[in-house]
Amino acid sequence: MRAFKTPVSTFVARRNALHATIRTPALLAAGALRARNYPANGYPFRASSHFLYLVGAALPSAVLWLSDGKSTLFIEPEEPGADLWDGPKPSFDSLRETLGMDQVRDLSELESAIEAQRNSIATLPTQDAASCELLSRCLGRQIQPGSGASLKDGAPDAALADAMIALRLRHDDAALEQLRWAASVTAQAHLAGMRATRTARSETEIFGAMMGVLRTAGHEDSFGPIVSKNGEVLHNIRHDNALADGDLVLADVGGETPEGWAGDITRVWPVSGTFSPTQRAIYDVVLAAQCKAIERVRIGVRYRDIHETAKRVMVQGVRDLGIFRGEVDGLLERGAAAIFFPHGIGHLLGLDVHDMEDLGDRAGYAAGRTRSKAFGDCYLRLDRDLEPRMAVTIEPGFYQVPAILASPAYTAAVGNDLRRDVLAKYADVRGIRIEDDVVVTQGDPEVLTKEVPKTAEEVEAIVQSGR
Amino acid sequence: MRAFKTPVSTFVARRNALHATIRTPALLAAGALRARNYPANGYPFRASSHFLYLVGAALPSAVLWLSDGKSTLFIEPEEPGADLWDGPKPSFDSLRETLGMDQVRDLSELESAIEAQRNSIATLPTQDAASCELLSRCLGRQIQPGSGASLKDGAPDAALADAMIALRLRHDDAALEQLRWAASVTAQAHLAGMRATRTARSETEIFGAMMGVLRTAGHEDSFGPIVSKNGEVLHNIRHDNALADGDLVLADVGGETPEGWAGDITRVWPVSGTFSPTQRAIYDVVLAAQCKAIERVRIGVRYRDIHETAKRVMVQGVRDLGIFRGEVDGLLERGAAAIFFPHGIGHLLGLDVHDMEDLGDRAGYAAGRTRSKAFGDCYLRLDRDLEPRMAVTIEPGFYQVPAILASPAYTAAVGNDLRRDVLAKYADVRGIRIEDDVVVTQGDPEVLTKEVPKTAEEVEAIVQSGR
C-alpha cells in the first residue's frame, strides 16, 4: 500500500490561516519524550495534535512560536556526539526549508525571544509535565497538563483554542487524504482479524494479526485497541481470553498515520464463522440503526438528531424482538435506549480519534450547547450542526452490561416493559457495535471505511474464508 | 504458544526476601497512566519494574508498602460507575488473596497509614511526575523522576536499591521461565522478519511481520524496535526506508511478556537472500567475536573481560581482512576496536531490557568499579563478576559510522594503520550486530535465543525460504 505525505505548502497554509484569525502571539509545544521503565527507554513519541496539524513533524521538545504573521520553530540543538548514535540530523537551515518556517532557532533562545510579549501569549494544553513546566516558565503563569477544562471564555487561550477548532473542524484536502489512508489501513486490519479467527485459540491471536497489518503499513494505534469476546465491557483493554465457537469477537481498532491522523472501526464477528439466530437478530438491529444514522450525515443536520435517530431505530428493533414492550416514543422517553446503548452515536475524527478532546467539549459542542444530564445521552461527545469536510464516526451498539441491567437507577423507568424473560434468550449476545468513519460532503456522506464488510453475511463469508 | 504465569508464591517469596534484608520501611510506586494526545487516550500502562518484580500485576497508581515484614498494597478505589465501562473489578479482599498481600487498602489512606514512619522510609526512582508528587508528599522530601543519579551511598534509598539489586541480579526460576518465554517469542519474530524480507519493499513490512508475532503472543516491545538497513545508526527508530538487493537489514527487537520480562535479539540478514562476499567476510568476524564471547560467559568471569575478548577477536578479524595493519595488541592499545565497535558487549537483562538501568550504574557496576574514560569502553553497561542465574546479552557489532570515521578524535591514534583503501571495498557493510540472551549457569551458558539462526548460511536459508 502506498504511503501519503502532506506537502509543506499545506502546513504553511494552515499556519497562515491561523495567523489570520488570532490576535495574540501563540506558543504551541510538541510535547516531550516520556520514559517508560527507565529514562533511555521511552514510549514511542507522539507529538501534540495541534503541533502536528501546523508543523507536520514529530520533533520532541520543539515549540512553535506564532507572532506577527511569522512562524518560528524552536528545537533542541543536537547534543555533542549524538550523531554517533542517531545519525546526522538536518541543520536548522534545512529544517527551515523542509518545514516552510520563517525561522528555526535553538530552544535555549526561546525565553528571551518571546520575553517582550510574555503577558499576551496564548497556548493550548499539553499532556506532559516537562512541556507544561517549559510553558509555565515562558509565559509566567501556571500551565497544567490537561483536558481543556482550564480554558476560560474570553481568555487568550480560549480564543486560540476556538481558532484551532475552526480550522480543524473542516478538514482540508491533505487531512482527508490522511483520514482515507488511516481508514483504509484500519479496514485491512479488520479483514485480517476476521480471517485469523477460525484458527485463533485466543483473542490475542486476532489482535496480533490486526497489529501486524497496521505496523506493516507504518501505522501506530490511534487508541488502545479493543479486541474482545467481552464486548459489553466498553473500555476493555485486555485481549487474552480463550475463544470458543458461540463467542462473538468485538474489535474496535484504529490505525494512526505517521503524520498522526486516526482511523477508527468497530466490527463484530462470530468465532464459529456463523452468527447464532439470536446474535444475528441483534446484529441486524444494530446494523439498521447504523445505516440509518449514516444516511442522515448531511450538511446542516444536528449530530444530536442522528444520535436520536439511532436510539429510535435501536429501541424499535429491540421492541420488535419482544425485549421491550410498549410504544417506541414512550420507551424512548423513559430512557429505554440507554439500557442497551449507553453511549453516544460517535465523535469527531481527525488527528485525535476523539478529535480535539484535549480542549474539552469546546470542540465537540457548539456554543450554547451543553451535555445532557440523562444517562446515555450524557456521553454524547458531539453536538454540532454538521459542516462540509467534518469527519465523524457513527457507532451504535447493543450491550448487556451487568452493572446497568442490575441497577434500578437505569431500568426502573422502563420497569416490566423490559421483558427479562425474552432477554434471557439473547444471553449469547454480550456486546455488538458497528462503527464507520464518515465525512460530511455536499451530497451523500463519504464512508471512508466501506472496504470492511458490514452485513452479517459479508462478515461471515470473510471469517469463513480464513479457515 | 503457551503463556507462562508466575505463581503468587513467587511474589510472596520475593517480598519476604526483601523484607529480610531491608532495615527501613519501603514505599514502591507502580507509576501512573500517562496521557498520549489527550487524557483519556493514554500510552499502554507499564508498571515500574521493581513493582512488577514484587507484585506481578500492573495496577496503575498502586503503591506497595513494606514495613515490619508486612506487605500492604494501596490501590485506587473504583470510581462510581466505572464498572459500567471497565467491567467489575476484583474486591480488595479478592486482590489480597490473588496477590498474596497482608492487606489491600484504599490509596486515600496511604498518607495517614505511613505518617508515623515518614522520616525513615526508603523509595526508588519512578518515571512519571504524578507518582513522584505522591511519593514526595508521603515522604516529605523531594522525589524526582529519574535515573538513580540521586541515590547517595549510605542513604536509605541507596540501601533499598542495593537490596533490590541483590535480589534481581540472580534470577529465580519464575524469572528464568519468563526470560525464556520472551526470548522464544522474540526468536519467532526474527524468523518471521527474515521470511517476510524477500517480498518486502520496505523496512516497514519486515517490522510489521515481527510486530505481528510479538502481539500474537501477547507481548509488548521491551524497547523501541530497530529494523533498518542503516544499521550504522545505532539508535535508529525509523523503519520506513525502501529496500533493495544489496542492502542488509539489521533487526534489534525484543518482546516483553505480560509480566514485564524482556527479550532482546539482534540479527542481520541480506535483502537478496545472499550476503555479498564483503558482507559475509565482516559477518563472520562479528559472529566469531560473538561466539567466543558467549563461550566465556561463566560463573566468576568478569564481564569486562568478555568485552575485551570480543574487542580482540574483532580487531584480529578486521586486521586479517587487511582493514587494519599491525599487531593486534598495539591496535587494541591505540583504540582500534572502538572505531568499528564503539559500544559495550552487552548488558544485564531482566524486567528491563537494560536491567535496573533506572538505578544508574549501581546495578551494572560492582562496588568500586566505574566506567572507563576511553571511547567505546565508556559505553560498557556492565562490569561485574558473573554470578549464577544472571542474564546478560552478548552483542558485538561492526559499523561504519561516518561521524567516527571522519573524526581524528577517534581515528588519529590508529593513523594510517586504518587502511581506508581496503575499507572502501566494504562499502556495502553499514552495520552488523549479532545479539543473543545468555544465562550464567554452573556449566556452559544457557543461550535463551538459540532458536533463531545465526550462521550466515542458516540466515540465508531462512530468508530464501520466504520467497
Interface residues (C-beta under 8 A of the other chain):
Chain A: A3 R34 A35 R36 N37 Y38 P39 A40 N41 G42 Y43 P44 R46 S48 S49 G81 D83 L84 W85 D86 G87 P88 Q127 D128 A129 P145 G146 S147 T204 E205 F207 G208 A209 M211 G212 V213 L214 R215 T216 A217 G218 F223 G224 N230 E232 V233 L234 H235 N236 H239 D240 P258 G260 P342 L351 D352 V353 H354 E357 D358 V401 P402 A403 I404
Chain B: A3 R34 A35 R36 N37 Y38 P39 A40 N41 G42 Y43 P44 R46 S48 S49 G81 D83 L84 W85 D86 G87 P88 Q127 D128 A129 P145 G146 S147 T204 E205 F207 G208 A209 M211 G212 V213 L214 R215 T216 A217 G218 F223 G224 N230 E232 V233 L234 H235 N236 H239 D240 P258 P342 L351 D352 V353 H354 E357 D358 V401 P402 A403 I404
